[in-house]
Amino acid sequence: MKKITVIAGHYGSGKSTFAANYAVKQAAAGEKVTVVDMDTVNPYYRTADLADIFTANGVKLAAPRYAGTNLDVPILDYDIPSLCSEGRNLVIDLGGDDAGAYPLGKFREFIKAHSDETEILYVVNFCRFLTHEPSEAAEILREIEAACGLAATGIVNNSNLCFETDSEIIENGRQKAEQISALTGLPIFCHTLPEIPSCEGIDRNGFFPLTVYIKNVWN
């Protein structure tokens, strides 16, 4: 477990949900954790919306002042070095694709100087548009890395269709995760499995359990 964990990925990959779950799991293990909402692209699905859940689980939230308001603007009024000085683990949730990765570049030199304490995880969902195939997902990863000037260290396979997920989708995601791992040379950090009724019959051994915190308004 590193002191700084950056969560990146394609739009709709589920990176914010993974970031929230990862932070809550760290807190449950006794770690002091701060979730950093660095999503300057999408004002609708973001970790800043989960403030109540974080509070209930002992997780601190650092979010832009106007996150979740009608004045939601791409301004970060905090900085990573200051947050790190508090002695807490940081889970940084980036915006989607290369556009969402640019803000991390502001802290590139600091993160490079603390590379031994940092992991940069690429969340991929092979059920999403533009990442159906490992080659497509690898191309988006390269764009994200170029935008922030930092290299990913691991892959999170988050392949699912939320409440329509079944064993076939999970197995297909596992196979494609192995392919993108071979293609990029990055290790698989984990495979996730949503805690939903349609997945109850799947053997959860070896999976990271995922509570679906962020839902569509119709769910």
N, C-alpha and C positions, 0 to 999 in steps of 0.2 A: 504494500500500500504506500503510494507516494504522497508527498505533501501537496503537490499541485497536479490536478487531473483536468485536462482540457478535453471537452466533448465536442466533436465536430461531425458533420455529416450532410447529406443531401436533404433538401426540403422534404418534410414528411417522413423522414427515416425513423422518427421516434427518439431522437437524441435528447430532447428535453425530458421526456418520460424516463429515459435511462439515467440521465443526470440526477433527477430527483430521487429515483430508487437507489442509486449508488450512494448518494449523500445520506439518505435515511439509514441505509445499511451500515455505513461507517459509524454514524452516530449510535446505532444500536450496539455496535461493538465497543463503544466507550470512547470513540474519537470525538474531538471538538471540530466541527465542520462548518464551513461557510460556503453556500452556493452563490456563485457570481453569475448573474444574468447579464451576458454580454451580447444578447440578441438585439441588434440594431436594425434588423430587417423585418421581422414578423411581429406585429403588435398583438396578435390573437392567441397563438399557442406558445407560451413561454413559461419559464420557471417562476417568474415574478407572480404569476397567478396562483401559486401554491403556498403563499405565505403562511396561511393557517396550518397547513400540513407540516411545514417546516417547524413552526413554533411548537406544535404538539409533539414533535419528535426531537426537540432540542437542537435544531439546525438553524444557523443564522443565515439571513438572506441579504445579499448586496445587489441592489438593482438600481437602474437609472431613476432619477427622481420622478420622471413623468411616465414611467412604465405603467401600462394599463389604463391610461387616462386619455381624454380627447386631445391632449397635447403631447401624445407619445412621439418623441423626436429622437433621432439617433445621436444622443449625447451621453457620454459616460462621465459621471461626476464622482468617480472613485478611481483609485489606481491599484494595480496588483501588488507592487512592493509594500505599500502601506497595509494592505490586507494581510499579506504574508507576515508582516511584523507583529501581528496579533497572536501568532503562534498556533493558528488553526489550520487544518487541512482545507484546501480550496478545491471546489468542483466548479469548473468554468464551463458554462453552457453558451456555445457560440451560435450565431445565426447560421442559416443554411448556405451551403455551397461556398464559392469563392467570395461572393459579396458579403456574406456573414463572417468570413474569416479575416477580412482586412483589419478590423479593430484590434485583433490580437497582435498584429504587427507592431503596434505602438509599444508593446512590452516585450518585443522579440529579444533584445539584448539581455534583459533581466531573466527571461526564461532560459535562454542559452547558458547564462551563468549559473543557473540552478538546474541544469539538465539531469543531474543525478537524482534529483528529487521530483522530477516531472515526468508524467506520461501524457501522451496526446493520442486519444482514442478516436478512431474513425468508425462511426456507427453506420451500418449499411443494412437496408431492408430491401431484399431482392424482389419484393412484391410491389415496389414503388416505380413510378414512371422514371425512365432514364437510368435506373439501376437494376433492370431485370437480369442483366448478364454481368458476370465478373469484370469483363473488359470495360463495360460502361461505368461501373462503380469505381474501377481503378482510375479511369480518366478524370472523374470528378474529384477523387482523392488528390490527384496530381495538381488540379486547379486550386484546391483548398491549400495545399502545401505551398504553392507558388504565391498565393495571395498573402499569406501570413509570414512566409519566409521560414517556416519551421516544418520539420518532418514528423509524420505520425510514428508512433511506436507500437501500435497494436490495433486490432480490428474487433469490433463488437458486432456480432451477427444478430441483428434484431428483426429478422424476417418474420413478418406476421401480417395478418389482415384484421387485426384487432378482434372483435367478437366473432368473426367468420374464420378464424384460424383453426386449422385441423392438423392432424399428424402428417399428412402429405406435404403441406406447406412448410412445416417445421423441418422435415427431412430434406426437402428440396433446398431450403435455406442452409442447412448444415453442409450439404455437398458443395454448394456454390461458395460458401465461406472458405472451404478448403481450397477451392480454385483461386479465389482472390488472394488468399494467403500465399499460395505458391507463386502467383503472378507478381505480387508486390514484395515478397520476402518478409512480410510482417507477420508476427505470430497472432493467433486468435486469442484475444483477451478473454472472451466468454461468448457463449450462445445464450440468448434470453428465451424465456418462455412465459407468456402472459398468464396471470392467475385468473382465468376465465372459465366458464362451464365447458366450452368446446374443447379445452385442453386438459380436462381433468383425468382423462384416461391415458395420457402420455407419461412415460417414465421421466420424472424430473431430475434424475441423477445426472449431474454434470451441467445442469442449466442454471442460469442466474434467474431467480423468480422475479417477475415484473408485475407490480401492481399498476393498473391502468389509472393513473391520476388525472391525466389530461384527456378529456372526452369531448366529442362533438356535442353541440347544444341539443341534438335530438336523442342522445343516449341517456 
